[in-house]
């Protein structure tokens, strides 16, 4: 039985719905990185990072390869980076709109 597209999309966005996963994807935007570099950039326990990387890997969003004893992660596709950039643009527009509304409320003396 196939999953409807809207359900597949919802699952995809649920997978992205964790701050550590988003941070990992942002860090991988610049290219492949070993786990030790990710740990240096993200303030969490190694076991927690490993769990989040596993979720991303199972979803096919990142890939992992071994270089000796080092595990290196990278984005599975460049479209993930494009999605993050689109999210950044949307948030910028939303926050700019909120800032304009706040300024208008302050100008009107709303208490």
C-alpha positions in Angstrom: 0.0 0.0 0.0 1.4 3.4 -1.0 1.5 6.4 1.3 -0.2 9.5 0.0 2.2 12.3 -1.0 0.9 14.6 1.7 1.6 12.0 4.4 5.1 11.4 3.0 5.8 15.2 3.1 4.5 15.4 6.7 6.8 12.6 7.7 9.7 14.3 5.9 9.1 17.6 7.8 8.7 15.7 11.1 12.1 14.3 10.5 13.5 17.8 10.1 11.6 19.0 13.1 14.4 18.8 15.7 16.8 21.7 16.4 19.9 19.4 16.4 19.0 17.9 13.1 18.6 21.3 11.5 21.9 22.4 13.0 23.6 19.3 11.6 22.2 20.0 8.1 23.3 23.6 8.3 26.8 22.5 9.2 26.9 19.9 6.4 25.8 22.6 3.9 29.5 23.5 3.5 30.5 20.0 2.7 31.2 16.6 4.4 32.2 16.7 8.0 33.5 14.1 10.4 31.4 13.4 13.6 34.1 14.9 15.8 33.7 18.3 14.0 30.0 18.1 14.4 30.4 17.4 18.1 32.7 20.5 18.4 30.0 22.7 16.8 27.0 21.3 18.6 26.8 21.3 22.4 25.3 17.8 23.0 26.5 14.4 24.1 28.0 12.1 21.5 25.2 9.6 22.0 22.5 12.2 21.4 24.3 13.4 18.2 24.6 9.8 17.1 20.9 9.3 17.6 20.0 12.4 15.5 22.4 11.4 12.8 20.8 8.0 12.6 17.4 9.5 12.1 18.7 11.7 9.3 20.5 8.7 7.7 17.5 6.4 7.9 15.4 9.1 6.2 18.0 9.4 3.4 18.7 13.0 4.1 22.4 12.5 4.9 24.8 9.8 4.0 27.7 8.4 6.0 31.1 7.0 4.9 34.1 5.7 6.8 37.6 7.1 6.4 39.6 4.8 8.6 38.1 5.0 12.0 36.4 8.3 11.3 32.7 8.5 10.2 32.1 11.4 7.8 28.6 12.7 7.1 27.3 14.7 4.1 24.0 15.9 2.7 22.5 13.3 0.4 21.4 15.9 -2.0 21.9 19.6 -2.6 18.1 20.2 -2.5 18.3 19.9 1.3 20.5 22.9 1.4 18.1 24.7 -0.9 15.2 23.8 1.4 17.1 25.3 4.4 17.8 28.5 2.4 14.1 28.7 1.5 13.1 28.3 5.1 15.6 31.1 6.1 14.0 33.4 3.5 10.5 32.6 4.7 11.4 33.2 8.3 13.1 36.5 7.4 10.0 37.7 5.7 7.7 36.6 8.5 9.9 38.3 11.2 10.2 41.4 9.1 6.4 41.5 8.9 6.1 41.1 12.6 8.6 43.9 13.2 6.5 46.2 11.0 3.4 45.3 13.0 5.2 45.9 16.3 6.4 49.3 15.1 2.9 50.2 14.0 1.4 49.1 17.4 4.0 51.1 19.2 3.4 54.1 17.0 -0.3 53.9 17.8 0.4 53.8 21.6 -1.3 50.4 22.1 -0.8 49.2 25.7 
